[in-house]
Amino acid sequence: MSSQADPLAVRQLWGLAETPGRGPRARFDVHEIARAAVAMADRSGTSDVTLAAVAGSLGLATTALYRYVDSKETLVELMIDAALGEAPAVGSVTGWVDALWACYQEHSWLAQVPLTRAPRCPNAIDWMSGLVAALASDGHVDPVATALTLDVLVRGYAVLDVVASTEEPPSPEIMAEIARRHPVLAEGPSRPGSVRSMLDVAVRAVLTSTPPADART
């Protein structure tokens, strides 16, 4: 990691930098800052999470928070990593999917945070490493690509779950017009089940379409 490219807070998560020694002794560390922001997002969503709000919840001046976090973008990175938590000790792909889905259920805002860069915080990397290891153990020929697909898939269905639980569906008139213009969308089961059950079907489809190497011979 480059000390010039990566924020100090991110480097601290990796144990590559200490809190600056100048000035008063730091009252908090980046983990505590992240947990405070996550708690705020869990209560009211990310729109209310600002540097000023997080600073206030910790009894700090906004300017003092900059000693820990240089920007809202960095704060969001810390929040995502804190919400994910330590990667689960699961040895199967389905166990990994279950664990990540549980994170999205506990922190619904996770699914709505825009992804603006590749993950670079430890927990997110550990999660991906665990999935790649599980896929490799099953003999998949391209575990990294499959892992990225599954990660995006779980996130996508988590978004659908949030929408299904918070947004009103289209009116009957619109639904009827969709069915008339696009009958292929009206075919199939009349009751497709929960978003989670649809995710399970999609995960099985991905794993079936990318069988282990020995199954291709």
Secondary structure, 3 states (H helix, E strand, C coil): CCCCCCCHHHHHHCCCCCCCCCCCCCCCCHHHHHHHHHHHHHHHCHHHCCHHHHHHHCCCCHHHHCCCCCCHHHHHHHHHHHHHCCCCCCCCHHHHHHHHHHHHHHCHHHHHCCCCCCCCCHHHHHHHHHHHHHHHHCCECCHHHHHHHHHHHHHHHHHHHHHHHHCCCCCHHHHHHHHHHCHHHHCCCCCCCCHHHHHHHHHHHHHHHCCEHHHCC
